[in-house]
Amino acid sequence: MNARFDNTDSDWQDPDDAPELTGDEIDRQDAVWRIGGAVVAEDQGKAAFRSELCSQMLLDALDADVADWVRRKASAHDYPSFINSALREWMRRQNDAAERHAAPSAPKA
């Protein structure tokens, strides 16, 4: 929804009406890259953009309750690293459990 009131200098745009990022935006020649409002170099801006797009795509692939938990637990929107770390820990535990069950038992004397 766009609205203009007489006491404002600009149109307000509801963030929910903003277009979804598709990835095509990254190749715009007129782009000014900002992180937290500060202008940054193009390569730094593109890296942050790709990271955020990847993080959002990853969260979109998860069930809603899992994605909400990750958002609460992960710091600084580093969702891929957080999920990779959690999965590696789970893999390690699974491997440890499999090795314990596969180990031959010592014969009794």
C-alpha distances in whole Angstrom, upper triangle without the diagonal:
4,7,10,13,17,18,16,17,14,10,8,6,6,9,8,6,10,12,15,18,21,24,24,22,26,28,26,29,26,25,26,26,25,26,25,24,27,28,31,33,31,33,32,29,29,31,28,26,28,29,25,24,28,27,24,25,28,26,24,28,29,29,26,29,30,27,27,30,30,27,29,32,32,32,30,28,31,30,33,36,35,35,38,40,40,41,44,45,44,46,49,50,50,52,54,54,56,58,60,60,62,64,68,69,72,75,77,80
4,7,10,14,15,13,13,10,7,6,5,7,10,11,9,10,13,17,19,22,25,24,22,26,27,25,27,25,24,24,25,24,25,24,23,26,27,29,32,31,33,32,28,29,31,28,26,29,29,26,26,29,29,25,27,30,29,27,31,32,32,29,32,33,30,29,33,32,29,31,34,33,33,30,29,32,32,34,37,37,37,40,42,42,43,46,47,47,49,51,52,52,55,57,57,58,61,62,63,64,67,70,72,75,78,80,83
4,7,10,12,10,11,9,6,6,7,9,13,14,12,14,17,20,23,26,28,28,26,29,30,28,30,27,26,26,27,26,27,25,24,27,28,31,34,33,35,34,30,32,34,31,29,32,32,29,29,32,31,28,31,33,31,30,34,35,35,32,34,36,33,31,35,35,31,33,36,35,35,32,31,35,35,37,40,39,40,43,44,44,45,48,49,49,51,54,54,55,57,59,60,61,63,65,65,67,69,73,74,77,81,82,85
4,7,9,7,8,7,5,7,9,12,15,17,15,16,20,23,25,28,30,30,27,30,32,29,30,27,27,26,28,26,28,26,24,27,28,31,34,33,36,35,31,33,35,32,30,33,34,31,31,35,34,31,33,36,34,33,37,38,38,35,37,39,35,34,38,37,34,35,38,38,37,34,33,37,37,39,42,42,42,45,47,47,48,51,52,52,54,56,57,58,60,62,62,64,66,67,68,70,72,76,77,80,83,85,88
4,5,6,8,9,8,9,12,14,18,19,18,20,23,26,28,31,33,33,30,33,35,32,33,30,29,29,30,28,29,27,25,29,30,33,36,36,39,37,34,35,38,35,33,36,37,33,34,37,36,34,36,39,37,36,39,40,40,37,39,41,37,36,39,39,35,36,40,39,38,35,35,38,39,42,44,43,44,47,49,48,50,53,54,54,56,58,59,60,62,64,64,66,68,69,70,72,74,78,79,82,85,87,90
4,6,8,10,10,12,15,18,21,23,22,23,26,29,31,34,36,35,33,35,37,34,35,31,31,30,32,30,31,29,27,30,31,35,37,37,40,39,36,38,40,37,35,39,39,36,37,40,39,37,39,42,40,39,43,44,44,40,42,44,41,39,42,42,39,40,43,42,41,38,38,41,42,45,47,46,47,50,52,52,53,56,57,57,59,61,62,63,65,67,68,69,71,73,73,75,77,81,82,85,88,90,93
4,7,9,11,12,16,18,21,23,22,23,26,29,31,34,36,36,33,35,37,34,35,31,30,29,30,29,30,27,25,28,29,33,36,36,39,38,34,37,39,36,34,38,38,35,36,39,38,36,39,41,39,39,43,43,43,40,42,43,40,38,41,41,37,38,41,40,39,36,36,40,41,43,45,45,46,49,50,50,52,54,55,56,58,60,61,62,64,65,66,68,70,71,72,74,76,80,81,84,87,88,91
4,6,8,9,13,15,18,20,19,20,23,26,28,31,32,32,29,31,33,30,31,28,27,25,27,25,26,24,22,25,26,29,32,33,35,34,31,33,35,32,31,34,35,32,32,36,35,33,36,38,36,36,40,40,41,37,39,41,37,36,39,38,34,35,38,37,36,33,33,36,37,40,42,42,43,46,47,47,49,51,52,53,55,57,58,59,61,63,63,65,67,68,69,71,73,77,78,81,84,86,89
4,7,9,13,16,18,21,20,20,23,26,27,30,31,30,27,29,31,28,28,25,24,23,24,23,25,23,20,23,24,27,30,30,33,32,29,31,33,31,29,33,34,31,32,35,35,33,35,38,36,36,40,41,41,38,40,41,38,37,39,39,35,36,39,38,36,33,33,36,37,40,42,42,43,46,47,47,49,51,52,53,55,57,58,59,61,63,64,65,67,69,70,71,73,77,78,81,85,86,89
4,6,9,13,15,18,16,16,19,22,23,26,27,27,24,26,28,25,26,22,21,21,22,21,23,21,18,21,22,25,28,28,31,30,26,28,31,28,26,30,31,28,28,32,32,29,32,35,33,33,36,37,38,35,38,38,35,34,37,36,32,34,37,35,34,31,30,34,35,37,39,39,40,43,44,45,46,49,50,51,52,54,55,56,58,60,61,62,64,66,67,68,70,74,76,78,82,84,87
4,6,10,12,15,13,13,16,19,21,24,26,25,22,25,27,24,26,22,22,21,22,21,23,22,19,23,23,26,29,28,31,30,26,28,30,28,26,29,30,27,27,30,30,27,30,33,31,30,34,35,36,33,35,36,33,32,35,34,31,33,36,34,33,30,29,33,33,36,38,38,39,41,43,43,45,47,48,49,51,53,54,55,57,59,59,61,63,64,65,67,69,72,74,77,80,82,85
4,7,9,12,11,11,15,18,19,23,25,25,22,25,27,24,26,23,22,21,22,20,21,20,18,22,23,26,28,28,30,29,25,27,29,26,24,27,28,24,25,28,27,25,27,30,28,27,31,32,32,30,32,33,30,28,32,31,28,29,32,31,30,27,26,30,30,33,35,35,36,39,40,40,42,44,45,46,48,50,51,52,54,56,56,58,60,61,62,64,66,69,71,74,77,79,82
4,6,8,7,8,11,14,16,19,21,22,19,22,24,22,24,22,20,20,21,19,20,19,18,21,22,25,27,26,29,27,24,25,27,24,22,24,25,22,22,25,24,22,24,27,25,24,28,29,29,27,29,30,27,26,29,29,25,27,30,29,28,26,24,28,28,30,33,33,33,36,38,38,39,42,43,43,45,47,48,49,51,53,53,55,57,58,59,61,63,67,68,71,74,76,79
4,5,5,7,11,13,16,19,21,22,20,23,25,24,26,24,22,22,22,21,21,19,19,23,24,26,28,27,29,28,24,25,27,24,21,24,24,21,21,24,23,20,22,25,23,21,25,26,26,23,26,27,24,23,26,26,23,24,28,27,26,24,23,26,26,28,31,30,31,34,35,35,37,39,40,40,42,45,45,46,49,50,51,52,55,56,56,58,60,64,65,68,72,73,77
4,5,5,9,10,13,16,18,19,17,20,23,21,24,22,20,20,19,18,18,17,17,20,21,23,26,25,26,24,21,22,23,20,18,20,20,17,17,20,19,16,19,21,19,18,22,23,23,21,23,24,21,20,23,23,19,21,24,23,23,21,19,22,22,25,27,27,27,30,32,32,33,36,37,37,39,41,42,43,45,47,47,49,51,52,53,55,57,60,62,65,68,70,73
4,6,8,9,12,16,18,20,18,21,24,23,26,25,22,23,22,21,21,20,20,24,25,26,28,27,28,26,23,23,24,22,19,21,21,18,17,20,19,15,17,20,18,16,20,21,21,18,21,22,19,19,22,22,19,21,24,24,24,22,20,23,22,24,27,27,27,30,32,31,32,35,36,36,38,41,41,42,44,46,46,47,50,51,52,53,56,59,61,64,67,69,72
4,6,9,12,15,18,18,17,20,23,21,24,23,21,22,22,21,22,21,21,24,25,26,28,27,28,27,23,23,25,23,20,22,23,19,18,21,21,17,19,22,20,19,22,23,24,21,24,26,22,22,26,25,22,25,28,27,27,25,22,25,25,27,30,30,29,32,34,34,35,38,39,39,41,43,44,44,47,49,49,50,53,54,55,56,58,62,64,67,70,72,75
4,6,9,12,15,15,13,17,19,18,21,19,17,18,18,18,18,18,18,21,21,23,24,23,24,23,20,20,22,19,16,18,20,16,15,19,19,15,17,20,19,18,21,23,24,22,25,25,22,22,25,24,21,24,27,25,25,23,20,23,23,25,27,28,28,30,32,33,33,36,38,38,39,42,43,43,45,47,48,49,51,53,54,55,57,61,63,66,69,71,74
4,6,9,12,12,11,14,17,16,19,18,16,18,18,18,19,20,20,22,22,23,24,22,23,23,19,18,20,19,15,17,18,15,14,17,18,14,15,19,18,16,20,22,23,22,25,25,22,22,26,24,22,25,27,26,26,23,21,23,22,24,27,27,27,29,32,32,32,35,37,37,38,41,42,42,44,46,47,48,50,52,52,53,56,59,62,65,68,70,73
4,6,9,11,10,13,16,16,19,19,17,18,18,18,18,19,20,22,22,22,23,21,22,21,18,17,18,16,13,14,15,13,10,13,14,11,12,15,15,13,16,18,20,19,22,22,19,20,23,21,19,23,25,23,23,21,18,20,19,20,23,24,24,26,28,29,29,31,33,33,34,37,38,38,40,43,43,44,46,48,49,50,52,56,58,61,64,66,70
4,6,8,7,9,12,13,17,17,14,16,15,15,16,18,18,20,20,19,20,18,18,18,14,13,15,13,10,11,12,10,8,11,12,10,11,14,14,13,16,19,21,20,23,22,19,20,23,21,19,23,24,22,22,20,17,18,18,18,21,23,22,24,27,27,27,30,32,32,33,36,37,37,39,41,42,43,45,47,48,48,51,54,57,60,63,65,68
4,6,7,9,11,12,16,17,15,17,16,18,19,21,21,23,22,21,21,18,18,19,16,13,15,15,11,11,13,12,8,11,13,11,10,14,15,14,16,19,21,21,24,23,20,22,25,23,21,25,26,24,24,22,19,20,19,19,22,24,23,24,27,28,27,30,32,32,33,35,37,37,38,41,42,42,44,47,47,48,50,54,56,59,62,65,68
4,5,6,8,10,14,15,13,15,14,16,17,19,20,21,20,19,18,15,15,16,13,10,12,12,8,8,11,10,7,10,13,12,11,14,16,15,17,20,23,23,26,25,21,24,26,23,22,26,26,23,24,21,18,19,18,18,21,23,22,23,26,27,27,29,31,32,32,35,37,37,38,40,42,42,44,46,47,47,49,53,55,58,62,64,67
4,5,6,8,11,13,12,15,15,17,18,21,21,22,20,19,18,15,16,17,14,12,14,15,11,11,14,14,11,14,17,15,15,18,20,19,20,24,26,26,30,28,25,27,30,27,26,29,30,27,27,24,22,22,22,21,24,27,26,27,30,31,31,32,35,36,36,38,40,40,41,44,45,45,47,50,50,50,53,56,59,62,65,68,71
4,6,6,9,10,8,11,11,14,15,18,18,19,17,16,16,13,14,15,12,10,13,13,9,11,14,13,11,14,16,15,16,19,20,20,22,25,27,27,30,29,25,27,29,27,25,28,29,26,26,23,20,21,22,22,24,26,26,27,30,31,31,33,36,36,37,39,41,41,42,45,46,47,48,51,52,52,54,58,60,63,66,69,72
4,6,9,10,8,10,10,12,14,17,17,17,15,14,13,10,10,12,9,7,10,11,8,8,12,12,11,13,16,16,16,19,20,20,22,25,28,28,30,29,25,27,29,26,25,28,29,25,25,22,19,20,21,20,22,25,25,25,28,30,30,31,34,35,35,37,40,40,41,43,45,45,47,49,50,50,52,56,58,61,65,67,70
4,6,9,8,11,12,15,17,20,20,20,17,16,14,10,11,14,11,9,12,14,11,12,15,16,14,16,19,19,19,22,24,23,25,28,31,31,34,32,29,31,33,30,28,32,32,29,28,25,23,23,24,23,26,28,28,28,31,33,33,34,37,38,38,40,42,43,43,46,48,48,49,52,53,53,55,58,61,64,67,70,73
4,6,5,9,11,14,17,20,19,19,16,15,14,11,13,15,12,11,14,15,13,14,17,17,16,19,21,21,21,24,26,25,27,30,33,32,35,34,30,32,34,32,30,33,34,31,30,26,24,25,26,26,28,30,31,31,34,36,36,37,40,41,41,43,45,46,46,49,51,51,52,55,56,56,58,62,64,67,70,73,76
4,6,9,11,15,18,21,19,19,15,15,13,10,13,15,13,12,16,17,15,16,20,20,19,22,24,24,24,27,29,29,31,33,36,36,39,37,34,35,37,34,33,36,36,33,32,28,27,27,29,28,30,33,33,34,36,38,38,39,42,43,43,45,48,48,49,51,53,53,55,57,58,58,60,64,66,69,72,75,78
4,7,10,13,16,19,17,17,13,14,13,11,14,16,13,13,17,17,15,18,21,20,20,23,25,24,25,28,29,29,32,34,37,36,39,38,34,35,37,34,32,35,36,33,31,28,27,28,29,29,31,33,34,35,37,39,39,41,43,44,45,47,49,50,50,53,54,55,56,59,60,60,62,66,68,71,74,77,80
4,6,9,13,15,14,14,11,11,11,8,12,12,10,10,14,14,12,14,17,17,17,20,21,21,22,25,26,26,29,31,34,33,35,34,30,32,34,31,29,31,32,29,28,24,23,24,26,26,28,30,31,31,34,36,36,37,40,41,41,43,46,46,47,49,51,52,53,55,57,57,59,63,65,67,71,73,76
4,6,10,13,11,10,7,8,9,8,11,11,8,10,14,13,12,15,17,17,17,20,22,22,23,26,27,27,30,32,34,33,35,34,31,31,33,30,28,30,31,28,26,22,22,23,25,26,27,29,31,31,33,35,36,37,39,41,42,43,45,46,47,49,51,52,53,55,57,57,59,63,65,67,71,73,76
4,7,10,9,8,6,6,7,6,9,8,5,8,10,9,9,12,14,14,15,18,19,19,21,23,24,25,27,29,32,31,33,31,28,28,30,27,25,27,28,25,23,19,18,19,22,22,24,26,27,28,30,32,33,34,36,37,38,40,42,43,44,46,48,48,50,52,53,54,56,59,61,64,67,70,72
4,6,5,5,4,5,8,9,11,9,6,10,11,9,10,13,14,13,15,18,18,18,21,23,23,24,27,28,31,29,31,30,26,27,28,25,23,25,26,23,20,16,16,18,21,22,23,24,26,27,29,31,32,33,35,37,38,39,41,42,43,45,47,48,49,51,53,54,55,59,61,63,67,69,72
4,5,5,7,7,10,11,12,9,7,10,11,8,9,13,12,11,14,17,16,17,20,21,21,23,25,26,29,27,29,27,24,24,25,22,20,22,22,19,17,13,13,15,18,19,20,21,23,25,26,27,29,30,32,34,35,36,38,39,41,42,44,45,46,48,50,51,52,56,58,60,64,66,68
4,6,8,10,13,15,16,12,11,14,14,11,12,16,15,13,16,19,17,18,21,22,22,23,26,27,29,27,28,27,24,23,24,22,19,20,21,19,16,12,13,16,18,20,21,22,24,26,26,28,30,31,32,34,36,37,39,40,42,43,45,46,47,49,51,52,53,57,59,61,65,66,69
4,7,9,13,14,16,14,11,15,16,13,14,17,17,16,18,21,20,20,23,25,24,26,29,30,32,30,31,30,27,26,28,26,22,24,25,23,20,16,17,19,22,24,24,25,28,29,30,32,34,35,36,38,39,41,42,44,45,46,48,50,51,53,54,55,57,61,62,65,68,70,73
4,6,10,12,14,12,10,14,15,13,14,18,18,17,19,22,21,22,25,26,26,28,31,32,34,32,33,32,29,29,30,27,24,26,27,24,21,17,18,20,23,24,25,26,29,30,30,32,34,35,36,38,40,41,43,44,45,47,49,50,51,53,55,56,57,61,62,65,68,70,73
4,7,9,12,10,9,12,14,12,13,17,17,17,19,22,22,23,25,27,27,28,31,32,35,34,35,34,30,30,32,29,26,28,29,26,23,19,20,21,24,25,26,27,30,30,31,34,35,36,37,40,40,42,44,45,46,48,50,51,52,54,56,56,58,61,63,66,69,71,74
4,6,8,6,6,10,11,10,12,15,15,16,18,20,20,22,24,25,26,28,30,31,34,33,35,33,29,30,31,28,26,28,28,25,22,18,19,19,22,23,23,25,28,28,29,31,33,33,35,37,38,39,41,43,43,45,47,48,49,51,53,54,55,59,61,63,67,69,71
4,6,5,6,9,10,11,12,14,15,17,18,20,21,23,24,26,27,29,31,32,35,35,36,34,31,32,33,30,28,30,30,26,24,20,21,21,23,23,24,26,28,28,29,32,33,33,36,38,38,39,42,43,43,45,48,48,49,51,53,53,55,58,61,63,66,69,71
4,5,5,6,9,10,10,12,14,15,16,18,20,21,22,24,26,27,29,31,34,33,35,33,30,31,32,29,27,30,30,26,24,21,20,20,23,22,23,26,28,27,29,32,32,33,35,37,37,39,41,42,43,45,47,47,48,51,52,53,54,58,60,62,66,68,71
4,5,5,6,9,10,11,12,14,15,16,18,20,21,22,24,26,27,29,32,32,34,32,29,30,31,28,26,29,28,25,23,20,19,19,21,20,21,24,25,25,26,29,30,30,32,34,34,35,38,39,39,41,44,44,45,48,49,49,51,54,57,59,62,65,68
4,6,5,6,9,10,11,12,14,15,16,18,20,21,23,24,26,28,31,30,32,30,26,28,28,25,23,26,25,22,20,16,16,16,19,18,18,21,23,23,24,27,28,28,30,33,33,34,37,38,38,40,42,43,44,46,48,48,50,53,55,58,61,64,66
4,5,5,6,9,10,11,12,14,15,16,18,20,21,22,24,26,29,29,30,29,25,26,27,24,22,25,25,22,20,16,15,16,18,18,19,22,23,23,25,28,28,29,31,33,34,35,37,39,39,41,43,44,45,47,49,49,51,55,57,59,63,65,68
4,5,5,6,8,10,10,12,14,15,16,18,20,21,23,25,28,28,30,28,24,26,27,24,22,26,25,22,21,17,16,16,18,17,18,21,22,22,24,27,27,28,30,32,32,34,36,37,38,40,42,42,43,46,47,48,49,53,55,58,61,64,67
4,5,5,6,9,10,10,12,14,15,16,18,20,21,23,26,26,28,26,23,24,25,22,20,23,23,19,18,15,14,13,15,14,15,18,19,19,21,23,24,24,27,29,29,30,33,34,34,36,38,39,40,42,44,44,46,50,52,54,58,60,63
4,6,5,6,9,10,10,12,14,15,16,18,20,22,25,24,26,24,20,22,23,19,18,20,20,17,15,12,11,11,13,13,14,17,18,18,20,22,23,24,26,28,29,30,32,34,34,36,38,39,40,42,44,45,46,50,52,54,58,60,63
4,5,5,6,8,10,11,12,14,15,16,18,20,23,23,25,23,20,21,23,20,18,21,21,18,17,14,12,13,14,14,16,18,19,20,22,24,24,26,28,29,30,32,34,35,36,38,39,40,42,44,45,46,47,51,53,56,60,62,65
4,5,5,6,8,10,10,12,14,15,17,19,22,22,24,22,19,21,22,19,18,21,21,18,18,15,13,12,13,12,14,17,17,17,20,22,22,23,26,27,27,29,31,32,33,35,37,37,39,41,42,43,45,48,51,53,57,59,62
4,6,5,6,9,10,10,12,14,16,17,20,20,22,20,17,19,19,16,15,18,18,14,14,12,9,8,9,9,11,13,14,14,17,18,19,20,23,24,24,26,28,29,30,32,34,35,36,38,40,40,42,46,48,51,54,56,59
4,5,5,6,9,10,11,12,14,16,19,18,20,18,15,16,18,15,13,16,17,13,13,11,8,8,9,10,12,14,14,16,18,19,20,22,24,25,26,28,30,30,32,34,35,36,38,40,41,42,44,48,50,52,56,58,61
4,5,5,6,9,10,10,13,15,18,18,20,18,15,17,19,16,15,18,19,16,16,14,11,11,11,11,14,16,15,17,19,20,21,23,25,26,26,29,30,31,32,35,36,36,38,40,41,42,44,48,50,53,56,58,62
4,5,5,6,9,10,11,13,16,17,19,17,14,16,18,14,14,18,18,15,16,14,11,10,9,8,11,13,12,13,16,17,17,19,22,22,23,25,27,27,28,31,32,33,35,37,38,38,40,44,46,49,53,55,58
4,6,5,6,9,10,11,14,14,16,14,11,13,14,11,10,14,14,11,12,11,7,7,6,6,9,10,10,12,14,15,16,18,20,20,21,24,25,26,27,30,31,32,34,36,37,37,40,43,45,48,51,54,57
4,5,5,6,9,10,13,13,15,13,10,12,14,12,11,14,15,13,14,13,9,10,8,9,13,13,13,15,17,18,18,21,22,23,24,26,28,28,30,32,33,34,36,38,39,40,42,46,47,50,54,56,59
4,6,5,6,9,12,13,16,14,11,14,16,13,13,17,18,16,17,16,13,13,10,10,14,15,13,15,18,18,17,20,22,22,23,26,27,27,29,31,32,32,35,37,37,38,41,44,46,49,53,55,58
4,5,5,7,11,12,14,11,9,12,13,11,12,15,15,13,15,15,12,11,8,7,11,11,9,11,14,14,14,16,19,18,19,22,23,23,25,28,28,29,31,33,34,35,37,41,43,46,49,51,54
4,5,5,8,8,10,9,5,9,10,8,9,12,13,12,14,14,11,11,8,9,12,12,10,13,15,14,15,18,19,19,20,23,24,24,26,28,29,30,32,34,34,36,38,42,43,47,50,52,55
4,6,8,8,11,10,8,11,13,12,12,15,16,15,18,18,14,15,11,12,16,15,13,16,19,18,17,21,22,21,23,26,27,26,29,31,31,32,34,36,36,38,40,44,46,49,52,54,57
4,7,9,12,10,9,12,14,12,13,17,17,16,19,19,16,16,12,12,16,15,12,14,17,16,15,19,20,19,20,23,24,23,26,28,28,29,32,33,33,34,37,41,43,46,49,51,54
4,6,8,6,6,9,10,10,11,14,15,14,18,19,15,15,12,12,15,14,11,14,16,14,14,17,18,17,18,22,22,21,24,26,26,27,30,31,31,33,35,39,41,44,47,49,52
4,6,5,6,9,10,11,12,14,15,16,19,21,18,18,14,15,18,16,13,16,18,16,16,19,20,18,20,23,23,22,26,28,27,28,31,32,32,34,36,40,41,44,47,49,53
4,5,5,6,9,10,10,12,14,15,18,19,16,18,14,16,19,17,15,18,20,17,18,22,22,20,23,26,25,25,28,30,29,31,34,35,35,36,39,42,44,47,50,51,55
4,6,5,6,9,10,11,12,14,18,19,17,18,15,17,19,16,14,18,19,16,17,21,20,19,21,24,23,23,27,28,27,29,32,32,32,35,37,40,42,45,48,49,52
4,5,5,6,9,10,11,12,15,17,15,15,12,13,15,13,11,14,15,12,13,17,17,15,18,21,20,20,23,25,24,26,29,30,30,32,34,38,39,42,45,47,50
4,5,5,6,9,10,10,13,15,12,13,9,12,14,12,10,14,15,13,14,18,18,17,20,22,22,23,26,27,27,29,31,32,33,35,37,40,42,45,48,50,53
4,5,5,6,9,10,13,14,12,14,11,14,16,13,13,16,17,15,17,20,20,19,22,24,24,25,28,29,29,31,33,34,35,37,39,42,43,46,50,51,54
4,5,5,6,8,12,14,13,13,11,14,15,11,11,15,15,12,14,18,17,16,20,21,21,22,25,26,26,28,30,31,32,34,36,39,40,43,46,48,51
4,5,5,6,9,11,9,10,7,10,11,8,8,11,12,10,12,15,15,15,18,20,20,21,24,25,25,27,29,30,31,33,35,39,40,43,46,48,51
4,6,6,8,9,7,9,7,11,12,10,10,14,15,13,16,18,19,19,22,23,24,25,27,29,29,31,33,34,35,37,39,42,44,46,50,51,54
4,6,8,10,10,11,10,14,14,11,12,16,15,14,17,19,19,19,22,24,23,25,28,28,29,31,33,34,35,37,39,42,43,46,49,51,54
4,7,10,10,10,9,12,12,8,10,13,12,11,14,16,15,16,19,20,20,22,25,25,26,28,30,31,32,34,36,39,40,43,46,48,51
4,7,6,6,6,9,9,6,8,11,11,10,14,15,15,17,19,20,21,23,25,26,27,29,30,31,33,35,36,40,41,44,47,49,52
4,6,6,8,11,10,8,11,14,13,13,16,18,18,20,22,23,23,26,27,28,29,32,33,34,36,37,39,42,44,46,49,51,54
4,5,8,11,11,10,13,15,15,16,19,20,20,22,24,25,27,29,30,31,33,34,36,37,39,40,42,45,47,49,53,54,57
4,5,9,9,9,11,13,14,15,17,19,20,21,23,24,26,27,29,30,32,33,35,36,38,39,41,45,46,49,52,54,57
4,6,6,6,9,10,11,13,14,16,17,19,20,21,23,25,26,27,29,31,32,33,35,36,38,42,43,46,49,51,54
4,6,5,6,8,10,10,12,14,15,16,18,20,21,22,24,26,27,28,30,32,33,34,36,40,41,44,48,50,53
4,5,5,6,8,10,10,12,14,15,16,18,20,21,22,24,26,27,28,30,31,32,34,38,40,42,46,48,51
4,6,5,6,9,10,10,12,14,15,16,18,20,21,22,24,25,27,28,30,31,33,36,38,41,44,46,49
4,6,5,6,9,10,11,12,14,15,17,18,20,21,23,24,26,27,29,30,32,36,37,40,43,45,48
4,5,5,6,9,10,11,12,14,15,16,18,20,21,22,24,26,27,28,30,34,36,38,42,44,47
4,5,5,6,9,10,10,12,14,15,16,18,20,21,22,24,26,26,28,32,34,37,40,42,45
4,5,5,6,9,10,11,12,14,15,16,18,20,21,23,25,26,27,31,32,35,38,40,43
4,6,5,6,9,10,11,12,14,15,17,18,20,21,23,24,26,30,31,34,37,39,42
4,5,5,6,9,10,10,12,14,15,16,18,20,21,22,24,28,30,32,36,38,41
4,5,5,6,9,10,10,12,14,15,16,18,20,21,22,26,28,30,34,36,39
4,5,5,6,9,10,11,12,14,15,17,19,20,21,25,26,29,32,34,37
4,5,5,6,9,10,11,12,14,15,17,18,20,24,25,28,31,33,37
4,5,5,6,9,10,10,12,14,15,16,18,22,24,27,30,32,35
4,5,5,6,9,10,11,12,14,15,16,20,22,24,28,30,33
4,5,5,6,9,10,11,12,14,15,19,20,23,27,28,31
4,5,5,6,9,10,11,12,14,18,19,23,26,28,31
4,5,5,6,9,10,10,12,16,18,21,24,26,30
4,5,5,6,9,10,11,14,16,18,22,24,27
4,5,5,6,9,10,14,15,18,21,23,26
4,5,5,6,9,12,14,17,20,23,26
4,5,5,6,10,12,15,18,21,24
4,6,5,9,10,13,16,18,21
4,6,8,9,13,16,18,21
4,6,9,12,15,18,21
4,6,9,12,15,18
4,6,9,12,15
4,6,9,12
4,6,9
4,6
4
